[in-house]
Amino acid sequence: KGKIINAVNDTKFLGVTIDNELSWKPHILKLNKKLKSACGRLYRIANCLPNQLHKQIYHSLFESHLNYAISVWGGVALSNLDSVFRTQKKCLRIMFGDTETFLEKFRTCVRAREHGAQKLDKEFYSREPSKPLFKKHDLLTVQNLYRLNCIMELVKIIKQEEPVSLYQTLNRSKRNTNRFITPVPSKNFTYRAPWLWNCFTQILDLGKFGLDSDENLIKSLLKRSLLEGQNNNSESW
């Protein structure tokens, strides 16, 4: 009582760093440091574990950090997620990439290489494409993890009608209860989640898909749709 609360630029609450402009840049910066640290640990243990466990380890030690509260901070501009996306691609190369080909580049000295190959060109420094790794192991990018989590949290709020503060902000259409009337566009969950839901209901088969459907079915259909959109024919993003 009577204690002065000093203004700060950012503060941490339930593991999420909230800044005074709600830009989420401090949180993304700290998250990326944590993800890079996880990459270092995975690099040291990846070769000591059987390949069939790599995906489980990726989900446990890397993606779990990426998924935490992503529906809160993941609605930022895509350019603000670039640093996290680069770290995610690095992790996939560590866990699922062609390690032997990468190490082969450094096993011979310059003098041992064939004539004309002594000079290291662009091909030597090029990285293994990460898109085929995402496709092979059915993994979602950070951008699609945000979309999936947003919609699934929206479904839970509608089904459970709580928290009340969020449930009351969601305006379902009276003409089509499977769609929402979205508020003024913003980066907030209250706009992004209903907007994403409306987008996906146009893509997916409404005969098998709706707010009253089983949550596991909704998640399965959503993930399949996101993976199909993510895994186009090009190897580049």
Secondary structure, DSSP 8 states (H G I E B T S, - for coil): --------SEEEETTEEEETT---HHHHHHHHHHHHHHHHHHHHHGGGS-GGGHHHHHIIIIIHHHHTTHHHHTTS-GGGGHHHHHHHHHHHHHHHS-HHHHHHTTSS-GGGS-TT-SS--HHHH----SHHHHHHTT---HHHHHHHHHHHHHHHHHHHT-SHHHHTT--B-SS-TTSB---S--SSHHHHHHHHHHHHHHHS-TTS--TTS-HHHHHHHHHHHHHHHHS-S-S--
